[in-house]
Amino acid sequence: MNTGISHAAVTTANELHGFRVTRTLGIVRGITVRSRSVLGNIGAALQTLVGGNITLYTELCEKAREEAFELMCQHAAAMGANAVLAMRYDANDVAEGVTEVLAYGTAVVVEPTG
């Protein structure tokens, strides 16, 4: 999915090396709410018997973070940003088996310093 913002222009740092901020546009976020299916829970329960990485949950978490990240990038591009600084993730349980994943950061316009 092309969001208009390069993934290389999203950072957890407060600055983007080689660029200077010319405008700060404000906070942007992407949020997704995911639930575990009954079949997924059964499959994950079977994986716990063997031990190790529970791949069904790992894939669910990765997809949720990816979706939240892309939504945040879309929000930033819609505001006119070309970068996002101080990006973070947050996750909370909304209900039993339902999790909210939030990606957020500061939308900025940057230009090369050189």
C-alpha positions as a Markdown table, in Angstrom:
| # | Residue | x | y | z |
|---|---|---|---|---|
| 1 | Met | 0.0 | 0.0 | 0.0 |
| 2 | Asn | 1.5 | 3.4 | -1.0 |
| 3 | Thr | 0.7 | 5.9 | 1.7 |
| 4 | Gly | 2.7 | 8.9 | 0.2 |
| 5 | Ile | 5.2 | 8.7 | 3.1 |
| 6 | Ser | 8.3 | 6.5 | 2.8 |
| 7 | His | 8.7 | 4.1 | 5.7 |
| 8 | Ala | 12.3 | 5.4 | 5.9 |
| 9 | Ala | 10.8 | 8.8 | 6.8 |
| 10 | Val | 9.1 | 7.4 | 9.9 |
| 11 | Thr | 11.3 | 7.2 | 13.0 |
| 12 | Thr | 11.1 | 6.8 | 16.7 |
| 13 | Ala | 13.7 | 9.5 | 17.1 |
| 14 | Asn | 12.9 | 13.2 | 17.5 |
| 15 | Glu | 14.8 | 14.1 | 14.3 |
| 16 | Leu | 15.5 | 12.6 | 10.9 |
| 17 | His | 19.2 | 12.4 | 10.1 |
| 18 | Gly | 20.1 | 14.5 | 7.1 |
| 19 | Phe | 16.8 | 16.5 | 7.2 |
| 20 | Arg | 15.5 | 19.6 | 9.0 |
| 21 | Val | 11.9 | 20.1 | 10.1 |
| 22 | Thr | 10.3 | 23.1 | 8.3 |
| 23 | Arg | 6.8 | 22.6 | 9.7 |
| 24 | Thr | 5.3 | 20.7 | 12.5 |
| 25 | Leu | 1.7 | 19.6 | 11.6 |
| 26 | Gly | 0.7 | 17.9 | 14.8 |
| 27 | Ile | -0.1 | 14.5 | 16.2 |
| 28 | Val | -1.2 | 11.7 | 13.8 |
| 29 | Arg | -2.5 | 8.3 | 14.7 |
| 30 | Gly | -3.6 | 5.0 | 13.2 |
| 31 | Ile | -5.8 | 2.7 | 15.2 |
| 32 | Thr | -7.0 | -0.8 | 14.5 |
| 33 | Val | -9.1 | -3.1 | 16.8 |
| 34 | Arg | -8.6 | -6.9 | 16.3 |
| 35 | Ser | -10.1 | -10.0 | 17.8 |
| 36 | Arg | -8.9 | -13.5 | 18.1 |
| 37 | Ser | -11.1 | -16.1 | 16.4 |
| 38 | Val | -12.2 | -19.2 | 18.2 |
| 39 | Leu | -10.3 | -21.3 | 15.7 |
| 40 | Gly | -7.2 | -19.1 | 16.2 |
| 41 | Asn | -7.5 | -19.5 | 20.0 |
| 42 | Ile | -7.7 | -23.3 | 19.6 |
| 43 | Gly | -4.7 | -23.4 | 17.3 |
| 44 | Ala | -2.7 | -21.2 | 19.6 |
| 45 | Ala | -3.7 | -23.4 | 22.6 |
| 46 | Leu | -2.3 | -26.4 | 20.7 |
| 47 | Gln | 0.9 | -24.4 | 20.0 |
| 48 | Thr | 1.4 | -23.7 | 23.7 |
| 49 | Leu | 1.5 | -27.4 | 24.4 |
| 50 | Val | 4.6 | -27.7 | 22.3 |
| 51 | Gly | 6.1 | -24.4 | 23.6 |
| 52 | Gly | 8.0 | -21.7 | 21.9 |
| 53 | Asn | 6.7 | -18.9 | 19.7 |
| 54 | Ile | 3.0 | -19.0 | 19.3 |
| 55 | Thr | 3.0 | -18.1 | 15.6 |
| 56 | Leu | -0.8 | -17.6 | 15.3 |
| 57 | Tyr | -0.7 | -14.8 | 17.8 |
| 58 | Thr | 2.6 | -13.4 | 16.4 |
| 59 | Glu | 1.0 | -13.1 | 13.0 |
| 60 | Leu | -2.1 | -11.4 | 14.4 |
| 61 | Cys | 0.0 | -8.9 | 16.3 |
| 62 | Glu | 2.2 | -8.2 | 13.3 |
| 63 | Lys | -0.9 | -7.6 | 11.0 |
| 64 | Ala | -2.4 | -5.3 | 13.6 |
| 65 | Arg | 0.7 | -3.2 | 14.0 |
| 66 | Glu | 1.2 | -3.0 | 10.2 |
| 67 | Glu | -2.4 | -1.9 | 9.7 |
| 68 | Ala | -2.1 | 0.8 | 12.5 |
| 69 | Phe | 1.3 | 2.0 | 11.0 |
| 70 | Glu | -0.2 | 2.3 | 7.5 |
| 71 | Leu | -3.2 | 4.2 | 8.8 |
| 72 | Met | -0.9 | 6.6 | 10.7 |
| 73 | Cys | 1.1 | 7.2 | 7.5 |
| 74 | Gln | -2.1 | 7.9 | 5.6 |
| 75 | His | -3.3 | 10.3 | 8.2 |
| 76 | Ala | 0.1 | 12.1 | 8.1 |
| 77 | Ala | 0.1 | 12.3 | 4.3 |
| 78 | Ala | -3.5 | 13.7 | 4.3 |
| 79 | Met | -2.2 | 16.5 | 6.6 |
| 80 | Gly | 0.5 | 17.3 | 4.1 |
| 81 | Ala | 3.4 | 15.7 | 6.0 |
| 82 | Asn | 6.3 | 13.9 | 4.4 |
| 83 | Ala | 7.7 | 12.4 | 7.6 |
| 84 | Val | 6.6 | 11.3 | 11.1 |
| 85 | Leu | 8.9 | 11.7 | 14.1 |
| 86 | Ala | 8.7 | 10.2 | 17.6 |
| 87 | Met | 6.5 | 7.3 | 16.4 |
| 88 | Arg | 5.3 | 4.9 | 19.0 |
| 89 | Tyr | 2.9 | 1.9 | 19.4 |
| 90 | Asp | 0.5 | 1.3 | 22.1 |
| 91 | Ala | -1.9 | -1.6 | 22.7 |
| 92 | Asn | -4.8 | -2.1 | 25.1 |
| 93 | Asp | -7.4 | -4.8 | 25.7 |
| 94 | Val | -10.8 | -3.4 | 24.8 |
| 95 | Ala | -12.7 | -6.6 | 25.8 |
| 96 | Glu | -11.9 | -10.3 | 26.3 |
| 97 | Gly | -10.0 | -11.3 | 23.2 |
| 98 | Val | -10.3 | -7.9 | 21.6 |
| 99 | Thr | -7.2 | -5.7 | 21.4 |
| 100 | Glu | -6.7 | -2.1 | 20.2 |
| 101 | Val | -3.4 | -1.2 | 18.5 |
| 102 | Leu | -2.4 | 2.4 | 18.1 |
| 103 | Ala | 0.4 | 3.8 | 16.1 |
| 104 | Tyr | 1.1 | 7.5 | 16.7 |
| 105 | Gly | 3.7 | 10.2 | 16.2 |
| 106 | Thr | 4.3 | 13.8 | 15.1 |
| 107 | Ala | 3.6 | 14.7 | 11.5 |
| 108 | Val | 6.2 | 17.0 | 10.0 |
| 109 | Val | 7.4 | 18.5 | 6.8 |
| 110 | Val | 11.1 | 18.0 | 6.3 |
| 111 | Glu | 13.7 | 19.0 | 3.7 |
| 112 | Pro | 17.3 | 17.8 | 3.1 |
| 113 | Thr | 19.9 | 19.8 | 5.0 |
| 114 | Gly | 22.5 | 19.5 | 2.3 |
